[in-house]
Amino acid sequence: MTIPVRPGAGRPAAASAGADPLAPLLDLPGVREAADAARAGIDRLLAHRLMRNRSAEVSSESALRGARASAALDGVDVALADLRAGSVDDPVVQGSLRVSVGLGSMVDTWSRAPGQVLARLHVLAAADLVDRADLGRPAPHAGPRLNGLLQVVTSTSAVPAVLVAGLVHGELAALAPFGTADGVVARAAGRLTTIGRGLDPKAVSVPEVGFAELGAEEYRGRLAGYASGGPDGVAAWLVHCCRATELGAREGLAIAEAILRG
């Protein structure tokens, strides 16, 4: 898979044969530094004393807050208290909740059979939004580009996991392979990538909250820049993802501290 650069635009230096095909991402402006900052934020979270024996509590709350934020990015913003009380029946929110709850069971399969996982994510996210026959079925337009992305997911890379996650997230959001609930699916796939590639193995950060804090309008703008294919747009999107990851780590720390306080 190549970095998505529109025809006629300048490209990062091409990787030589046998080299890591994602390595040029690190040469984009600001990307390496942003990835380092995101890694440092996650490391601070993982070093919290609660992670020794109570990380599951943080992960559970993270899933709830992540589901709420993911739905909000798709235009359905509900109160966390209402979500916790089980009083929200909006189909977008319910789909986002099902996805968050189901992520843990998909981590191992994601790196081996990502197409299968994407289909499952769409079934969970869109169960109340489309006909059953349309669930989990990528549209024909997805074709080769989706196949290229699946190859990225199953391949190894020395590029930081936060950047691979950003690429996965951006590609799925730009491609919209299912035509509905693609945002929820894309964010979930990005999160699976950070978990499976060891950035956040305990699933205690909340990157969706990070994206929401940066603003839905900014999120859409950065995605549009990525989809345009220019190196500046790709760089800005990846930096945005790194910043959201930093903020998501901060949210995880807030959760941990709240649990400690009881």
C-alpha positions as CSV (number, residue, x, y, z in Angstrom):
1,M,0.0,0.0,0.0
2,T,1.3,3.5,-0.8
3,I,0.7,6.7,1.1
4,P,-2.4,8.2,-0.4
5,V,-1.1,11.2,-2.4
6,R,-3.2,12.7,-5.1
7,P,-2.0,12.6,-8.7
8,G,0.5,15.4,-9.3
9,A,1.2,16.1,-5.7
10,G,4.7,15.8,-4.2
11,R,5.4,12.6,-2.4
12,P,7.7,11.6,0.5
13,A,10.8,9.8,-0.6
14,A,9.9,6.4,-1.9
15,A,11.0,3.4,0.1
16,S,13.6,1.1,-1.5
17,A,12.7,-2.5,-2.3
18,G,12.4,-4.6,0.9
19,A,12.2,-1.5,3.1
20,D,9.3,-0.8,5.4
21,P,6.6,0.7,3.1
22,L,5.3,2.8,5.9
23,A,8.6,4.3,6.9
24,P,8.1,7.5,4.8
25,L,5.3,8.5,7.1
26,L,8.0,9.4,9.7
27,D,9.5,11.9,7.2
28,L,6.3,13.9,6.9
29,P,6.4,17.3,8.8
30,G,5.7,17.0,12.5
31,V,4.8,13.4,12.4
32,R,7.7,11.8,14.2
33,E,7.6,14.3,17.1
34,A,3.8,13.9,17.5
35,A,4.2,10.1,17.6
36,D,6.8,10.4,20.3
37,A,4.6,12.6,22.3
38,A,1.7,10.2,22.0
39,R,3.9,7.3,23.1
40,A,5.0,9.3,26.1
41,G,1.4,10.0,27.1
42,I,0.4,6.4,26.9
43,D,3.5,5.3,28.8
44,R,2.5,7.7,31.7
45,L,-0.9,6.1,31.8
46,L,0.5,2.6,31.8
47,A,2.8,3.5,34.6
48,H,-0.1,4.4,36.9
49,R,-0.2,2.2,40.0
50,L,-3.7,1.1,39.3
51,M,-2.5,-0.7,36.2
52,R,-0.8,-3.4,38.3
53,N,-4.0,-5.1,39.3
54,R,-7.1,-3.0,38.5
55,S,-6.6,-2.1,34.8
56,A,-9.8,-4.0,33.9
57,E,-11.8,-1.4,35.8
58,V,-10.2,1.4,33.8
59,S,-10.7,-0.5,30.5
60,S,-14.4,-1.0,31.2
61,E,-14.9,2.7,31.9
62,S,-12.8,3.6,28.9
63,A,-15.0,1.5,26.7
64,L,-18.1,3.3,27.9
65,R,-16.6,6.8,27.4
66,G,-15.1,5.8,24.1
67,A,-18.5,4.6,22.8
68,R,-20.1,7.9,23.8
69,A,-17.4,10.0,22.2
70,S,-17.5,7.9,19.0
71,A,-21.2,8.4,18.7
72,A,-20.8,12.1,19.4
73,L,-18.4,12.4,16.5
74,D,-21.1,11.0,14.3
75,G,-23.5,13.7,15.5
76,V,-25.3,11.9,18.4
77,D,-24.1,13.4,21.7
78,V,-25.7,12.0,24.9
79,A,-24.9,12.5,28.5
80,L,-22.5,10.0,30.0
81,A,-24.9,9.6,33.0
82,D,-27.7,8.6,30.7
83,L,-25.6,6.2,28.9
84,R,-24.4,4.6,32.2
85,A,-28.0,4.4,33.3
86,G,-29.0,2.5,30.2
87,S,-31.6,5.1,29.2
88,V,-30.3,5.8,25.7
89,D,-31.8,3.9,22.8
90,D,-30.5,5.9,19.9
91,P,-29.3,3.3,17.2
92,V,-26.0,5.1,16.6
93,V,-25.2,5.1,20.3
94,Q,-26.3,1.5,20.8
95,G,-24.1,0.4,17.8
96,S,-21.1,2.3,19.2
97,L,-21.7,0.6,22.6
98,R,-21.8,-2.8,21.0
99,V,-18.6,-2.2,19.2
100,S,-16.8,-1.0,22.3
101,V,-17.9,-4.0,24.3
102,G,-16.9,-6.4,21.5
103,L,-13.4,-5.1,20.8
104,G,-11.6,-7.2,23.4
105,S,-12.7,-10.4,21.7
106,M,-11.4,-9.2,18.3
107,V,-7.8,-8.2,19.1
108,D,-6.1,-11.5,18.3
109,T,-8.1,-11.9,15.1
110,W,-7.5,-8.4,13.9
111,S,-3.9,-9.0,12.9
112,R,-4.7,-12.3,11.2
113,A,-8.1,-11.8,9.5
114,P,-8.9,-8.1,9.5
115,G,-11.6,-8.4,6.8
116,Q,-13.5,-10.7,9.1
117,V,-13.2,-8.3,12.0
118,L,-14.3,-5.3,9.9
119,A,-17.4,-7.2,8.8
120,R,-18.1,-8.0,12.5
121,L,-17.6,-4.4,13.5
122,H,-20.1,-3.3,10.9
123,V,-22.7,-5.9,12.0
124,L,-22.4,-4.5,15.6
125,A,-22.3,-0.8,14.6
126,A,-25.1,-0.9,12.0
127,A,-27.5,-3.6,13.3
128,D,-30.3,-1.1,13.9
129,L,-29.4,1.2,10.9
130,V,-29.6,-1.0,7.8
131,D,-31.2,-4.2,6.5
132,R,-29.7,-7.4,7.8
133,A,-28.6,-8.4,4.3
134,D,-26.4,-5.3,4.0
135,L,-24.5,-5.9,7.3
136,G,-20.8,-6.6,7.1
137,R,-20.7,-6.3,3.3
138,P,-18.2,-3.8,1.8
139,A,-19.5,-2.0,-1.3
140,P,-17.8,-2.8,-4.6
141,H,-16.1,0.6,-4.7
142,A,-13.9,-0.5,-1.7
143,G,-12.2,-3.1,-3.8
144,P,-8.4,-2.9,-4.2
145,R,-7.9,0.0,-1.8
146,L,-9.5,-2.0,1.1
147,N,-7.4,-5.0,0.2
148,G,-4.3,-2.9,0.4
149,L,-5.3,-1.7,3.8
150,L,-5.9,-5.2,5.0
151,Q,-2.4,-6.1,3.9
152,V,-1.0,-3.2,6.0
153,V,-2.9,-4.6,9.1
154,T,-1.5,-8.1,8.6
155,S,2.1,-6.9,8.0
156,T,4.7,-5.9,10.5
157,S,6.2,-2.4,10.5
158,A,8.7,-0.6,12.6
159,V,6.6,2.6,12.3
160,P,5.0,3.6,15.7
161,A,1.6,1.9,16.3
162,V,-0.1,5.3,16.7
163,L,0.7,6.1,13.0
164,V,-0.4,2.7,11.7
165,A,-3.6,3.2,13.7
166,G,-4.0,6.7,12.2
167,L,-3.5,5.3,8.7
168,V,-6.1,2.5,9.3
169,H,-8.6,5.0,10.8
170,G,-8.1,7.5,8.0
171,E,-8.3,5.0,5.2
172,L,-11.5,3.4,6.4
173,A,-13.1,6.8,7.1
174,A,-12.2,8.1,3.7
175,L,-13.1,4.9,1.8
176,A,-16.4,4.4,3.7
177,P,-16.6,0.8,2.6
178,F,-20.0,0.0,4.1
179,G,-21.9,3.2,3.5
180,T,-23.2,3.5,7.0
181,A,-21.6,3.5,10.5
182,D,-18.2,3.8,8.8
183,G,-17.0,6.3,11.3
184,V,-17.7,4.0,14.3
185,V,-16.0,1.2,12.4
186,A,-13.0,3.3,11.5
187,R,-12.4,4.5,15.0
188,A,-12.8,1.0,16.4
189,A,-10.3,-0.4,13.9
190,G,-7.8,2.3,14.8
191,R,-8.2,1.4,18.5
192,L,-7.8,-2.3,17.7
193,T,-4.5,-1.4,16.0
194,T,-3.1,0.5,19.1
195,I,-4.1,-2.4,21.3
196,G,-2.8,-5.2,19.1
197,R,0.5,-3.5,18.3
198,G,1.3,-2.9,21.9
199,L,0.8,0.8,22.3
200,D,-2.1,0.4,24.7
201,P,-2.3,-3.3,25.4
202,K,-4.6,-2.9,28.4
203,A,-7.1,-0.8,26.4
204,V,-7.1,1.9,29.1
205,S,-6.8,5.1,27.0
206,V,-9.8,6.7,25.3
207,P,-8.6,8.1,21.9
208,E,-12.2,8.7,20.9
209,V,-12.5,11.2,23.7
210,G,-9.3,12.8,22.4
211,F,-10.9,13.3,18.9
212,A,-14.1,14.6,20.5
213,E,-12.1,17.1,22.6
214,L,-10.3,18.4,19.5
215,G,-13.8,19.0,18.0
216,A,-16.0,17.3,15.4
217,E,-15.4,20.0,12.9
218,E,-11.6,19.7,13.2
219,Y,-11.9,16.0,12.9
220,R,-13.9,16.2,9.7
221,G,-11.5,18.8,8.3
222,R,-8.4,16.7,9.0
223,L,-10.0,13.7,7.5
224,A,-10.9,15.7,4.4
225,G,-7.2,16.7,4.2
226,Y,-6.2,13.1,4.5
227,A,-8.6,12.0,1.8
228,S,-7.3,14.6,-0.6
229,G,-4.1,12.6,-0.7
230,G,-1.6,15.4,-0.4
231,P,1.4,14.9,1.9
232,D,0.5,17.9,4.0
233,G,-3.0,16.6,4.5
234,V,-1.7,13.1,5.4
235,A,0.7,14.7,7.9
236,A,-1.9,16.9,9.5
237,W,-4.2,13.9,9.9
238,L,-1.5,11.8,11.5
239,V,-0.5,14.6,13.9
240,H,-4.2,15.0,14.7
241,C,-4.4,11.3,15.6
242,C,-1.3,11.6,17.8
243,R,-2.7,14.5,19.6
244,A,-6.0,12.7,20.1
245,T,-4.1,9.8,21.5
246,E,-2.3,12.1,24.0
247,L,-5.6,13.5,25.1
248,G,-7.1,9.9,25.3
249,A,-4.2,8.9,27.6
250,R,-5.0,11.9,29.8
251,E,-8.6,10.7,30.0
252,G,-7.4,7.3,31.0
253,L,-5.4,8.9,33.8
254,A,-8.5,10.8,35.0
255,I,-10.5,7.5,35.0
256,A,-7.8,5.8,37.1
257,E,-7.6,8.6,39.6
258,A,-11.4,8.7,39.9
259,I,-11.4,4.9,40.6
260,L,-8.8,5.4,43.3
261,R,-10.8,8.1,45.0
262,G,-13.8,5.7,45.0
